[in-house]
Amino acid sequence: MEVSKYGLALHTTTPELGLAIANFSGGNFSEDFRSQVWNLERELSSHLHQYLLDFLKPQTWQDIAFIAVAKGPGGFTGTRIGMVAARTLAQQLNIPVFAVSTLAAVAWELGERENAKIAVQMPAQRGQVFGAIYQVAADGLGLTTLLPDAAFLPEVWQEKLASGDNNYQLVEAKSGLAATVTSVLQLAYFDWLQGKRPNWEEALPFYGQHPVDL
């Protein structure tokens, strides 16, 4: 029987750090749920560990059953820092780590209606946009990917949007994305309920564009 019943999520794809933790002993997130966002800018890499330790209290690492992390798209350095931290913790604790799309987390924030379709776009480098389309699962427990995360030229993205049934909500992800760390945690929890236990080696970042050319 599993003793650890907490999920921990990190969001570092922007200059902000988002952390969330929740207890799911009763089969769902309990009242023991908290999240916080800090604007760390360039201090993220040097302060992440201390923020994690302070945020975790009064829980300990032994209470954590899984880790969730925003995998991008987003800033290259911040995304890499979060992914490395999540993979390292998961490896040391021997627990699963769920890598969740930044765009999917934004979609889940809006996807309150069952079967709702959400198209998410985010500014990218070199005049491109990141885009993806999701649909809320029929049972309301997670998202189905209709169009995977990718970088598009604006005209190609518009063609993708026009080629569907247009029965979707279009949202642009610009700011405050670290606050969707709660959605990162919830989406990971839905996968956990389905019995998924991804190894830390499976958690890979999604940069979308080659960082050398950014």
MDTraj code that builds the backbone (N, CA, C; nanometers):
import mdtraj as md
import numpy as np

residues = "MET GLU VAL SER LYS TYR GLY LEU ALA LEU HIS THR THR THR PRO GLU LEU GLY LEU ALA ILE ALA ASN PHE SER GLY GLY ASN PHE SER GLU ASP PHE ARG SER GLN VAL TRP ASN LEU GLU ARG GLU LEU SER SER HIS LEU HIS GLN TYR LEU LEU ASP PHE LEU LYS PRO GLN THR TRP GLN ASP ILE ALA PHE ILE ALA VAL ALA LYS GLY PRO GLY GLY PHE THR GLY THR ARG ILE GLY MET VAL ALA ALA ARG THR LEU ALA GLN GLN LEU ASN ILE PRO VAL PHE ALA VAL SER THR LEU ALA ALA VAL ALA TRP GLU LEU GLY GLU ARG GLU ASN ALA LYS ILE ALA VAL GLN MET PRO ALA GLN ARG GLY GLN VAL PHE GLY ALA ILE TYR GLN VAL ALA ALA ASP GLY LEU GLY LEU THR THR LEU LEU PRO ASP ALA ALA PHE LEU PRO GLU VAL TRP GLN GLU LYS LEU ALA SER GLY ASP ASN ASN TYR GLN LEU VAL GLU ALA LYS SER GLY LEU ALA ALA THR VAL THR SER VAL LEU GLN LEU ALA TYR PHE ASP TRP LEU GLN GLY LYS ARG PRO ASN TRP GLU GLU ALA LEU PRO PHE TYR GLY GLN HIS PRO VAL ASP LEU".split()
xyz = np.array([
    [0.0855, -0.1204, 0.0000],
    [0.0000, 0.0000, 0.0000],
    [0.0882, 0.1243, 0.0000],
    [0.0502, 0.2220, -0.0827],
    [0.1267, 0.3442, -0.0916],
    [0.0957, 0.4340, 0.0275],
    [0.2019, 0.4831, 0.0931],
    [0.1858, 0.5718, 0.2069],
    [0.1839, 0.7166, 0.1614],
    [0.2702, 0.7500, 0.0673],
    [0.2783, 0.8865, 0.0164],
    [0.1531, 0.9203, -0.0629],
    [0.0909, 1.0336, -0.0292],
    [-0.0330, 1.0705, -0.0956],
    [-0.0363, 1.2173, -0.1366],
    [0.0784, 1.2745, -0.1616],
    [0.0835, 1.4135, -0.2056],
    [0.1418, 1.4215, -0.3466],
    [0.0888, 1.5135, -0.4238],
    [0.1460, 1.5453, -0.5533],
    [0.2081, 1.6841, -0.5459],
    [0.3215, 1.7023, -0.6097],
    [0.3926, 1.8301, -0.6089],
    [0.4157, 1.8738, -0.7534],
    [0.3867, 2.0002, -0.7838],
    [0.4025, 2.0506, -0.9207],
    [0.4924, 2.1738, -0.9247],
    [0.5704, 2.1829, -1.0345],
    [0.6590, 2.2968, -1.0586],
    [0.6258, 2.3587, -1.1934],
    [0.6323, 2.4907, -1.1992],
    [0.6135, 2.5622, -1.3256],
    [0.7220, 2.6683, -1.3347],
    [0.8155, 2.6508, -1.4281],
    [0.9292, 2.7432, -1.4398],
    [0.9505, 2.7900, -1.5835],
    [0.8497, 2.7791, -1.6685],
    [0.8709, 2.8120, -1.8098],
    [0.8705, 2.9627, -1.8372],
    [0.8415, 3.0430, -1.7349],
    [0.8448, 3.1883, -1.7455],
    [0.9377, 3.2410, -1.6368],
    [0.9615, 3.3721, -1.6287],
    [1.0449, 3.4246, -1.5207],
    [0.9855, 3.4038, -1.3816],
    [0.8616, 3.3562, -1.3747],
    [0.7985, 3.3294, -1.2466],
    [0.8135, 3.1821, -1.2087],
    [0.8154, 3.1563, -1.0797],
    [0.8150, 3.0198, -1.0274],
    [0.6785, 2.9908, -0.9690],
    [0.6173, 2.8831, -1.0148],
    [0.4902, 2.8403, -0.9593],
    [0.5053, 2.7039, -0.8944],
    [0.4563, 2.6896, -0.7715],
    [0.4599, 2.5628, -0.7004],
    [0.3207, 2.5301, -0.6493],
    [0.2862, 2.4026, -0.6494],
    [0.1569, 2.3583, -0.5975],
    [0.1733, 2.2213, -0.5354],
    [0.0983, 2.1965, -0.4292],
    [0.1003, 2.0662, -0.3628],
    [-0.0405, 2.0335, -0.3179],
    [-0.0758, 1.9068, -0.3242],
    [-0.2094, 1.8658, -0.2838],
    [-0.2065, 1.7246, -0.2296],
    [-0.2921, 1.6986, -0.1324],
    [-0.3111, 1.5657, -0.0770],
    [-0.4296, 1.5011, -0.1471],
    [-0.4149, 1.3768, -0.1894],
    [-0.5247, 1.3101, -0.2582],
    [-0.5584, 1.1761, -0.1928],
    [-0.5451, 1.1699, -0.0606],
    [-0.5699, 1.0460, 0.0122],
    [-0.7127, 0.9971, -0.0036],
    [-0.8076, 1.0898, -0.0183],
    [-0.9471, 1.0503, -0.0271],
    [-0.9933, 1.0195, -0.1674],
    [-0.8991, 1.0039, -0.2616],
    [-0.9371, 0.9769, -0.3995],
    [-0.9546, 1.1031, -0.4810],
    [-0.9385, 1.2184, -0.4172],
    [-0.9469, 1.3466, -0.4863],
    [-0.8650, 1.4461, -0.4061],
    [-0.8377, 1.5624, -0.4651],
    [-0.7635, 1.6626, -0.3906],
    [-0.8427, 1.7033, -0.2668],
    [-0.7786, 1.6996, -0.1533],
    [-0.8458, 1.7354, -0.0296],
    [-0.8335, 1.8857, -0.0060],
    [-0.8739, 1.9275, 0.1133],
    [-0.8601, 2.0686, 0.1483],
    [-0.7138, 2.1055, 0.1687],
    [-0.6296, 2.0051, 0.1842],
    [-0.4865, 2.0301, 0.2028],
    [-0.4234, 2.0547, 0.0664],
    [-0.4542, 2.1693, 0.0103],
    [-0.4074, 2.2067, -0.1226],
    [-0.3578, 2.3500, -0.1150],
    [-0.2392, 2.3737, -0.1684],
    [-0.1885, 2.5110, -0.1671],
    [-0.0988, 2.5334, -0.2883],
    [-0.0896, 2.6577, -0.3286],
    [-0.0033, 2.6948, -0.4408],
    [0.0471, 2.8364, -0.4179],
    [0.1567, 2.8691, -0.4828],
    [0.2152, 3.0020, -0.4691],
    [0.3002, 3.0341, -0.5907],
    [0.3096, 3.1623, -0.6216],
    [0.3877, 3.2092, -0.7371],
    [0.4835, 3.3184, -0.6909],
    [0.6065, 3.3114, -0.7397],
    [0.7071, 3.4132, -0.7114],
    [0.7683, 3.4604, -0.8427],
    [0.7956, 3.5889, -0.8517],
    [0.8623, 3.6434, -0.9690],
    [1.0123, 3.6487, -0.9407],
    [1.0857, 3.5477, -0.9860],
    [1.2270, 3.5348, -0.9512],
    [1.3220, 3.5837, -1.0595],
    [1.2708, 3.5977, -1.1824],
    [1.3561, 3.6423, -1.2928],
    [1.4826, 3.5564, -1.3005],
    [1.5993, 3.6203, -1.2957],
    [1.7260, 3.5478, -1.3124],
    [1.7698, 3.4744, -1.1857],
    [1.6980, 3.4915, -1.0768],
    [1.7346, 3.4246, -0.9524],
    [1.6768, 3.2833, -0.9428],
    [1.6017, 3.2422, -1.0450],
    [1.5338, 3.1138, -1.0393],
    [1.6297, 2.9982, -1.0143],
    [1.7374, 2.9926, -1.0903],
    [1.8274, 2.8781, -1.0804],
    [1.8954, 2.8686, -0.9447],
    [1.9283, 2.9822, -0.8854],
    [2.0026, 2.9806, -0.7592],
    [1.9114, 2.9699, -0.6370],
    [1.7838, 2.9994, -0.6518],
    [1.6938, 2.9991, -0.5380],
    [1.5858, 2.8909, -0.5422],
    [1.5754, 2.8183, -0.6522],
    [1.4671, 2.7206, -0.6670],
    [1.4662, 2.6194, -0.5526],
    [1.5825, 2.5656, -0.5199],
    [1.5884, 2.4599, -0.4181],
    [1.5361, 2.5098, -0.2838],
    [1.5757, 2.6316, -0.2446],
    [1.5313, 2.6842, -0.1150],
    [1.3814, 2.7120, -0.1147],
    [1.3314, 2.7646, -0.2246],
    [1.1867, 2.7885, -0.2337],
    [1.1097, 2.6569, -0.2237],
    [1.1624, 2.5535, -0.2863],
    [1.0993, 2.4223, -0.2788],
    [1.0953, 2.3708, -0.1353],
    [1.2068, 2.3810, -0.0653],
    [1.2147, 2.3333, 0.0720],
    [1.1181, 2.4084, 0.1625],
    [1.1138, 2.5404, 0.1468],
    [1.0262, 2.6214, 0.2308],
    [0.8788, 2.5938, 0.2001],
    [0.8477, 2.5780, 0.0724],
    [0.7093, 2.5561, 0.0314],
    [0.6599, 2.4192, 0.0764],
    [0.7484, 2.3225, 0.0754],
    [0.7096, 2.1847, 0.1057],
    [0.6602, 2.1679, 0.2497],
    [0.7167, 2.2430, 0.3426],
    [0.6820, 2.2298, 0.4847],
    [0.5324, 2.2561, 0.5065],
    [0.4667, 2.1808, 0.5936],
    [0.5211, 2.0836, 0.6890],
    [0.5391, 1.9434, 0.6319],
    [0.5067, 1.9248, 0.5031],
    [0.5297, 1.7932, 0.4430],
    [0.6800, 1.7714, 0.4240],
    [0.7160, 1.6463, 0.4006],
    [0.8548, 1.6108, 0.3728],
    [0.8601, 1.5427, 0.2368],
    [0.9799, 1.5196, 0.1876],
    [0.9941, 1.4547, 0.0571],
    [0.9347, 1.3143, 0.0585],
    [0.9333, 1.2515, 0.1758],
    [0.8788, 1.1162, 0.1846],
    [0.7263, 1.1142, 0.1673],
    [0.6626, 1.2307, 0.1778],
    [0.5169, 1.2388, 0.1602],
    [0.4769, 1.2507, 0.0133],
    [0.5738, 1.2747, -0.0745],
    [0.5432, 1.3023, -0.2151],
    [0.5338, 1.1720, -0.2942],
    [0.4175, 1.1523, -0.3584],
    [0.3949, 1.0310, -0.4376],
    [0.4322, 1.0509, -0.5837],
    [0.4173, 1.1734, -0.6335],
    [0.4574, 1.2021, -0.7710],
    [0.4895, 1.3496, -0.7859],
    [0.5623, 1.3800, -0.8907],
    [0.5972, 1.5181, -0.9243],
    [0.5419, 1.5494, -1.0627],
    [0.4910, 1.6693, -1.0782],
    [0.4446, 1.7174, -1.2080],
    [0.5236, 1.8432, -1.2433],
    [0.5511, 1.8615, -1.3712],
    [0.6297, 1.9777, -1.4129],
    [0.5814, 2.0268, -1.5485],
    [0.5765, 2.1586, -1.5635],
    [0.5435, 2.2175, -1.6929],
    [0.6627, 2.1979, -1.7857],
    [0.6387, 2.1331, -1.9003],
    [0.7496, 2.0952, -1.9879],
    [0.7747, 2.1945, -2.1009],
    [0.6951, 2.3009, -2.1088],
    [0.7047, 2.3934, -2.2198],
    [0.5860, 2.3756, -2.3137],
    [0.5759, 2.4617, -2.4140],
    [0.6735, 2.5627, -2.4550],
    [0.6845, 2.6764, -2.3540],
    [0.7953, 2.7498, -2.3671],
    [0.8233, 2.8616, -2.2785],
    [0.9679, 2.9023, -2.2956],
    [1.0196, 2.9748, -2.1993],
    [1.1584, 3.0156, -2.2043],
    [1.2510, 2.8953, -2.1940],
    [1.3550, 2.8947, -2.2736],
    [1.4446, 2.7785, -2.2777],
    [1.5096, 2.7526, -2.1426],
    [1.5725, 2.8546, -2.0842],
    [1.6477, 2.8348, -1.9600],
    [1.5558, 2.7941, -1.8455],
    [1.4452, 2.8670, -1.8280],
    [1.3532, 2.8352, -1.7198],
    [1.2946, 2.6962, -1.7333],
    [1.2540, 2.6610, -1.8553],
    [1.1982, 2.5276, -1.8787],
    [1.2993, 2.4200, -1.8430],
    [1.4237, 2.4405, -1.8855],
    [1.5294, 2.3416, -1.8582],
    [1.5524, 2.3276, -1.7082],
    [1.5526, 2.4392, -1.6358],
    [1.5762, 2.4350, -1.4915],
    [1.4679, 2.3529, -1.4216],
    [1.3434, 2.3756, -1.4576],
    [1.2334, 2.3029, -1.3958],
    [1.2359, 2.1552, -1.4280],
    [1.2657, 2.1231, -1.5528],
    [1.2690, 1.9830, -1.5939],
    [1.3817, 1.9084, -1.5238],
    [1.4987, 1.9711, -1.5155],
    [1.6121, 1.9066, -1.4489],
    [1.5806, 1.8834, -1.3013],
    [1.5202, 1.9826, -1.2365],
    [1.4858, 1.9692, -1.0954],
    [1.3851, 1.8562, -1.0739],
    [1.2816, 1.8511, -1.1581],
    [1.1783, 1.7484, -1.1443],
    [1.2353, 1.6097, -1.1696],
    [1.3157, 1.5957, -1.2732],
    [1.3749, 1.4661, -1.3058],
    [1.4688, 1.4196, -1.1938],
    [1.5476, 1.5121, -1.1415],
    [1.6420, 1.4767, -1.0363],
    [1.5702, 1.4325, -0.9097],
    [1.4672, 1.5085, -0.8707],
    [1.3909, 1.4727, -0.7513],
    [1.3224, 1.3370, -0.7683],
    [1.2612, 1.3176, -0.8856],
    [1.1911, 1.1916, -0.9107],
    [1.2872, 1.0731, -0.9074],
    [1.4060, 1.0940, -0.9611],
    [1.5063, 0.9872, -0.9608],
    [1.5511, 0.9560, -0.8182],
    [1.5774, 1.0595, -0.7399],
    [1.6256, 1.0396, -0.6037],
    [1.5190, 0.9782, -0.5139],
    [1.3940, 1.0179, -0.5356],
    [1.2846, 0.9693, -0.4517],
    [1.2227, 0.8413, -0.5059],
    [1.2623, 0.8050, -0.6292],
    [1.2074, 0.6859, -0.6949],
    [1.0557, 0.6949, -0.7081],
    [1.0086, 0.8091, -0.7619],
    [0.8660, 0.8314, -0.7823],
    [0.8438, 0.8779, -0.9261],
    [0.7207, 0.8690, -0.9769],
    [0.6925, 0.9114, -1.1145],
    [0.7013, 1.0628, -1.1292],
    [0.7288, 1.1065, -1.2519],
    [0.7242, 1.2489, -1.2834],
    [0.6432, 1.2666, -1.4110],
    [0.5445, 1.3541, -1.4040],
    [0.4562, 1.3815, -1.5171],
    [0.4952, 1.5149, -1.5807],
    [0.5327, 1.5118, -1.7076],
    [0.5657, 1.6335, -1.7816],
    [0.4399, 1.6807, -1.8542],
    [0.3913, 1.7986, -1.8197],
    [0.2629, 1.8488, -1.8695],
    [0.2862, 1.9721, -1.9571],
    [0.2198, 1.9762, -2.0694],
    [0.2324, 2.0890, -2.1615],
    [0.1872, 2.2198, -2.0967],
    [0.2658, 2.3246, -2.1182],
    [0.2277, 2.4582, -2.0726],
    [0.0941, 2.5000, -2.1340],
    [0.0752, 2.4660, -2.2612],
    [-0.0487, 2.5026, -2.3306],
    [-0.1664, 2.4222, -2.2761],
    [-0.1434, 2.2960, -2.2444],
    [-0.2496, 2.2126, -2.1885],
    [-0.2948, 2.2668, -2.0534],
    [-0.2003, 2.3159, -1.9736],
    [-0.2351, 2.3724, -1.8432],
    [-0.3235, 2.4955, -1.8591],
    [-0.2924, 2.5774, -1.9589],
    [-0.3767, 2.6951, -1.9870],
    [-0.5159, 2.6507, -2.0309],
    [-0.5206, 2.5495, -2.1157],
    [-0.6496, 2.4995, -2.1640],
    [-0.7339, 2.4464, -2.0486],
    [-0.6703, 2.3753, -1.9573],
    [-0.7458, 2.3173, -1.8457],
    [-0.8026, 2.4261, -1.7549],
    [-0.7320, 2.5386, -1.7437],
    [-0.7825, 2.6496, -1.6642],
    [-0.9191, 2.6951, -1.7147],
    [-0.9395, 2.6815, -1.8466],
    [-1.0636, 2.7297, -1.9081],
    [-1.1633, 2.6186, -1.9335],
    [-1.1177, 2.4953, -1.9286],
    [-1.2017, 2.3835, -1.9715],
    [-1.2935, 2.3306, -1.8648],
    [-1.3812, 2.4142, -1.8164],
    [-1.4723, 2.3714, -1.7119],
    [-1.5871, 2.2878, -1.7673],
    [-1.6235, 2.3097, -1.8914],
    [-1.7350, 2.2350, -1.9504],
    [-1.6847, 2.1024, -2.0069],
    [-1.7590, 1.9970, -1.9851],
    [-1.7264, 1.8682, -2.0448],
    [-1.7367, 1.8787, -2.1970],
    [-1.6408, 1.8190, -2.2646],
    [-1.6324, 1.8177, -2.4107],
    [-1.5977, 1.9537, -2.4706],
    [-1.5677, 2.0531, -2.3874],
    [-1.5301, 2.1841, -2.4385],
    [-1.3991, 2.1737, -2.5162],
    [-1.3887, 2.2483, -2.6267],
    [-1.2675, 2.2514, -2.7072],
    [-1.1986, 2.3857, -2.6863],
    [-1.0689, 2.3798, -2.6622],
    [-0.9922, 2.5014, -2.6370],
    [-0.8698, 2.5032, -2.7260],
    [-0.8552, 2.6097, -2.8022],
    [-0.7352, 2.6319, -2.8830],
    [-0.6479, 2.7326, -2.8087],
    [-0.5221, 2.6988, -2.7885],
    [-0.4307, 2.7853, -2.7133],
    [-0.3164, 2.8274, -2.8036],
    [-0.2880, 2.9562, -2.8042],
    [-0.1742, 3.0059, -2.8811],
    [-0.0851, 3.0895, -2.7905],
    [0.0443, 3.0872, -2.8211],
    [0.1430, 3.1575, -2.7407],
    [0.2486, 3.2176, -2.8333],
    [0.2897, 3.3423, -2.8101],
    [0.3943, 3.4012, -2.8943],
    [0.5220, 3.3189, -2.8891],
    [0.5848, 3.3011, -3.0040],
    [0.7121, 3.2305, -3.0130],
    [0.8146, 3.3231, -3.0788],
    [0.9354, 3.2734, -3.0956],
    [1.0403, 3.3521, -3.1590],
    [1.0284, 3.3453, -3.3112],
    [1.1009, 3.4360, -3.3775],
    [1.1110, 3.4381, -3.5238],
    [0.9744, 3.4509, -3.5922],
    [0.8843, 3.5269, -3.5298],
    [0.7559, 3.5544, -3.5926],
    [0.6594, 3.4378, -3.5930],
    [0.6884, 3.3333, -3.5173],
    [0.6009, 3.2181, -3.5121],
    [0.5133, 3.2217, -3.3873],
    [0.4200, 3.1277, -3.3806],
    [0.3370, 3.1108, -3.2618],
    [0.3359, 2.9633, -3.2241],
    [0.3298, 2.9379, -3.0962],
    [0.3034, 2.8022, -3.0493],
    [0.1523, 2.7849, -3.0457],
    [0.1073, 2.6675, -3.0837],
    [-0.0359, 2.6444, -3.0818],
    [-0.0696, 2.4994, -3.0557],
    [-0.1885, 2.4770, -3.0031],
    [-0.2394, 2.3419, -2.9787],
    [-0.3897, 2.3518, -2.9564],
    [-0.4590, 2.2434, -2.9797],
    [-0.6029, 2.2383, -2.9555],
    [-0.6334, 2.1171, -2.8688],
    [-0.7101, 2.1400, -2.7637],
    [-0.7453, 2.0340, -2.6695],
    [-0.8963, 2.0255, -2.6528],
    [-0.9408, 1.9110, -2.6059],
    [-1.0816, 1.8925, -2.5726],
    [-1.0910, 1.8286, -2.4350],
    [-1.1800, 1.8834, -2.3530],
    [-1.2001, 1.8266, -2.2204],
    [-1.2625, 1.6880, -2.2345],
    [-1.2096, 1.5929, -2.1614],
    [-1.2589, 1.4554, -2.1673],
    [-1.4069, 1.4496, -2.1301],
    [-1.4757, 1.3509, -2.1832],
    [-1.6190, 1.3379, -2.1600],
    [-1.6520, 1.3261, -2.0123],
    [-1.5628, 1.2634, -1.9354],
    [-1.5872, 1.2494, -1.7926],
    [-1.5325, 1.3669, -1.7120],
    [-1.4749, 1.4657, -1.7833],
    [-1.4218, 1.5836, -1.7162],
    [-1.2896, 1.5616, -1.6471],
    [-1.2312, 1.4440, -1.6654],
    [-1.1068, 1.4109, -1.5961],
    [-0.9886, 1.4170, -1.6925],
    [-0.9528, 1.5370, -1.7331],
    [-0.8365, 1.5519, -1.8194],
    [-0.8702, 1.6048, -1.9569],
    [-0.7686, 1.6031, -2.0433],
    [-0.7792, 1.6595, -2.1774],
    [-0.7428, 1.5559, -2.2835],
    [-0.8063, 1.5691, -2.3991],
    [-0.7684, 1.4938, -2.5177],
    [-0.7015, 1.5903, -2.6136],
    [-0.5879, 1.5527, -2.6688],
    [-0.5159, 1.6392, -2.7620],
    [-0.5732, 1.6235, -2.9018],
    [-0.6268, 1.7312, -2.9561],
    [-0.6780, 1.7309, -3.0937],
    [-0.5718, 1.7769, -3.1921],
    [-0.4876, 1.8702, -3.1500],
    [-0.3743, 1.9178, -3.2303],
    [-0.2566, 1.9351, -3.1363],
    [-0.1506, 1.8541, -3.1508],
    [-0.0377, 1.8588, -3.0577],
    [0.0359, 1.9926, -3.0603],
    [0.1021, 2.0228, -2.9516],
    [0.1832, 2.1443, -2.9411],
    [0.2842, 2.1505, -3.0544],
    [0.2939, 2.2662, -3.1164],
    [0.3917, 2.2858, -3.2236],
    [0.4097, 2.4345, -3.2470],
    [0.5192, 2.4693, -3.3154],
    [0.5431, 2.6074, -3.3565],
    [0.4951, 2.6238, -3.4998],
    [0.4153, 2.7270, -3.5238],
    [0.3567, 2.7502, -3.6554],
    [0.3874, 2.8920, -3.7030],
    [0.3966, 2.9084, -3.8336],
    [0.3871, 3.0415, -3.8900],
    [0.2441, 3.0883, -3.8680],
    [0.2224, 3.2166, -3.8439],
    [0.0882, 3.2652, -3.8123],
    [-0.0180, 3.2228, -3.9143],
    [0.0181, 3.2266, -4.0426],
    [-0.0808, 3.1902, -4.1439],
    [-0.1140, 3.0404, -4.1408],
    [-0.0140, 2.9587, -4.1073],
    [-0.0384, 2.8149, -4.0974],
    [-0.1269, 2.7849, -3.9762],
    [-0.1009, 2.8536, -3.8656],
    [-0.1837, 2.8365, -3.7461],
    [-0.3285, 2.8749, -3.7746],
    [-0.3475, 2.9843, -3.8473],
    [-0.4836, 3.0260, -3.8815],
    [-0.5524, 2.9225, -3.9699],
    [-0.4743, 2.8603, -4.0577],
    [-0.5311, 2.7540, -4.1414],
    [-0.5731, 2.6350, -4.0569],
    [-0.4924, 2.6027, -3.9569],
    [-0.5261, 2.4919, -3.8672],
    [-0.6565, 2.5211, -3.7937],
    [-0.6706, 2.6444, -3.7483],
    [-0.7920, 2.6826, -3.6770],
    [-0.9140, 2.6793, -3.7679],
    [-0.8945, 2.7249, -3.8927],
    [-1.0066, 2.7312, -3.9868],
    [-1.0467, 2.5945, -4.0390],
    [-0.9549, 2.4985, -4.0310],
    [-0.9835, 2.3670, -4.0883],
    [-1.0728, 2.2812, -3.9992],
    [-1.0912, 2.3235, -3.8745],
    [-1.1760, 2.2479, -3.7828],
    [-1.3209, 2.2929, -3.7936],
    [-1.3983, 2.2534, -3.6915],
    [-1.5389, 2.2909, -3.6941],
    [-1.5628, 2.4281, -3.6313],
    [-1.4524, 2.4924, -3.5869],
    [-1.4575, 2.6264, -3.5274],
    [-1.5366, 2.6314, -3.3977],
    [-1.5749, 2.5178, -3.3478],
    [-1.6501, 2.5136, -3.2227],
    [-1.5530, 2.5018, -3.1054],
    [-1.4735, 2.6061, -3.0858],
    [-1.3732, 2.6041, -2.9800],
    [-1.3567, 2.7443, -2.9237],
    [-1.2970, 2.7501, -2.8093],
    [-1.2622, 2.8772, -2.7484],
    [-1.1144, 2.9024, -2.7735],
    [-1.0820, 3.0173, -2.8299],
    [-0.9432, 3.0520, -2.8598],
    [-0.8905, 3.1436, -2.7504],
    [-0.7762, 3.1049, -2.6926],
    [-0.7158, 3.1852, -2.5871],
    [-0.5684, 3.2034, -2.6163],
    [-0.5153, 3.3209, -2.5835],
    [-0.3733, 3.3471, -2.6018],
    [-0.3044, 3.3460, -2.4663],
    [-0.2027, 3.2638, -2.4547],
    [-0.1261, 3.2519, -2.3306],
    [-0.0119, 3.3530, -2.3340],
    [-0.0234, 3.4563, -2.2536],
    [0.0768, 3.5618, -2.2568],
    [0.1470, 3.5820, -2.1230],
    [0.0680, 3.5952, -2.0162],
    [0.1271, 3.6283, -1.8873],
    [0.0583, 3.5494, -1.7762],
    [0.1225, 3.5482, -1.6605],
    [0.0663, 3.4798, -1.5456],
    [0.0581, 3.3300, -1.5604],
    [0.1431, 3.2732, -1.6451],
    [0.1328, 3.1298, -1.6729],
    [0.1738, 3.0431, -1.5544],
    [0.2606, 3.0947, -1.4677],
    [0.3047, 3.0144, -1.3540],
    [0.1878, 2.9797, -1.2626],
    [0.0834, 3.0619, -1.2626],
    [-0.0332, 3.0347, -1.1792],
    [-0.1075, 2.9096, -1.2244],
    [-0.0842, 2.8674, -1.3495],
    [-0.1488, 2.7446, -1.3977],
    [-0.0781, 2.6197, -1.3464],
    [0.0150, 2.6364, -1.2531],
    [0.0800, 2.5209, -1.1905],
    [-0.0241, 2.4318, -1.1235],
    [-0.1363, 2.4913, -1.0804],
    [-0.2436, 2.4105, -1.0220],
    [-0.3034, 2.3171, -1.1267],
    [-0.3134, 2.3650, -1.2506],
    [-0.3637, 2.2808, -1.3596],
    [-0.2620, 2.1730, -1.3960],
    [-0.1338, 2.2073, -1.3910],
    [-0.0290, 2.1079, -1.4154],
    [-0.0448, 1.9926, -1.3165],
    [-0.0696, 2.0268, -1.1904],
    [-0.0850, 1.9249, -1.0877],
    [-0.2115, 1.8425, -1.1096],
    [-0.3211, 1.9083, -1.1448],
    [-0.4470, 1.8368, -1.1653],
    [-0.4406, 1.7428, -1.2849],
    [-0.3804, 1.7883, -1.3939],
    [-0.3693, 1.7028, -1.5125],
    [-0.2815, 1.5813, -1.4841],
    [-0.1759, 1.6022, -1.4073],
    [-0.0909, 1.4894, -1.3691],
    [-0.1686, 1.3922, -1.2807],
    [-0.2502, 1.4463, -1.1937],
    [-0.3296, 1.3617, -1.1038],
    [-0.4268, 1.2736, -1.1820],
    [-0.4856, 1.3285, -1.2873],
    [-0.5763, 1.2484, -1.3703],
    [-0.5013, 1.1311, -1.4336],
    [-0.3790, 1.1567, -1.4791],
    [-0.2974, 1.0472, -1.5344],
    [-0.2633, 0.9459, -1.4262],
    [-0.2374, 0.9954, -1.3071],
    [-0.2085, 0.9065, -1.1940],
    [-0.3276, 0.8145, -1.1680],
    [-0.4477, 0.8704, -1.1723],
    [-0.5687, 0.7905, -1.1495],
    [-0.5839, 0.6797, -1.2535],
    [-0.5335, 0.7059, -1.3744],
    [-0.5427, 0.6076, -1.4820],
    [-0.4343, 0.4998, -1.4706],
    [-0.3536, 0.5088, -1.3667],
    [-0.2514, 0.4080, -1.3449],
    [-0.1190, 0.4357, -1.4129],
    [-0.1035, 0.5537, -1.4702],
    [0.0217, 0.5872, -1.5365],
    [0.1271, 0.6211, -1.4312],
    [0.2472, 0.5702, -1.4496],
    [0.3584, 0.5947, -1.3578],
    [0.4858, 0.6196, -1.4387],
    [0.4939, 0.7308, -1.5103],
    [0.6103, 0.7560, -1.5964],
    [0.7402, 0.7716, -1.5190],
    [0.8422, 0.7049, -1.5670],
    [0.9756, 0.7130, -1.5091],
    [1.0357, 0.8503, -1.5377],
    [1.1284, 0.8930, -1.4527],
    [1.1886, 1.0252, -1.4691],
    [1.2550, 1.0411, -1.6053],
    [1.3050, 0.9314, -1.6630],
    [1.3719, 0.9397, -1.7933],
    [1.2745, 0.9745, -1.9055],
    [1.1460, 0.9511, -1.8840],
    [1.0453, 0.9801, -1.9859],
    [1.0051, 1.1270, -1.9883],
    [1.0414, 1.2005, -1.8843],
    [1.0045, 1.3420, -1.8749],
    [1.1004, 1.4261, -1.9582],
    [1.0515, 1.4745, -2.0707],
    [1.1345, 1.5512, -2.1626],
    [1.0731, 1.6891, -2.1876],
    [1.1570, 1.7905, -2.2001],
    [1.1052, 1.9251, -2.2261],
    [1.0568, 1.9403, -2.3692],
    [0.9659, 2.0350, -2.3902],
    [0.9235, 2.0701, -2.5251],
    [0.9625, 2.2157, -2.5479],
    [1.0679, 2.2338, -2.6258],
    [1.1135, 2.3698, -2.6550],
    [1.0453, 2.4260, -2.7793],
    [1.0122, 2.3397, -2.8732],
    [0.9381, 2.3842, -2.9902],
    [1.0233, 2.4465, -3.0988],
    [1.1256, 2.5189, -3.0580],
    [1.2168, 2.5822, -3.1518],
    [1.3597, 2.5587, -3.1031],
    [1.4529, 2.5563, -3.1957],
    [1.5910, 2.5307, -3.1580],
    [1.6454, 2.6512, -3.0807],
    [1.6944, 2.6293, -2.9567],
    [1.7383, 2.7425, -2.8728],
    [1.8555, 2.8199, -2.9301],
    [1.9384, 2.7571, -3.0107],
    [2.0557, 2.8260, -3.0648],
    [2.0138, 2.9422, -3.1543],
    [1.8990, 2.9281, -3.2169],
    [1.8560, 3.0308, -3.3120],
    [1.7634, 3.1355, -3.2497],
    [1.7351, 3.1230, -3.1183],
    [1.6413, 3.2151, -3.0564],
    [1.7046, 3.3517, -3.0351],
])
top = md.Topology()
chain = top.add_chain()
for i, resn in enumerate(residues, 1):
    res = top.add_residue(resn, chain, resSeq=i)
    for name in ("N", "CA", "C"):
        top.add_atom(name, md.element.get_by_symbol(name[0]), res)
traj = md.Trajectory(xyz[None], top)
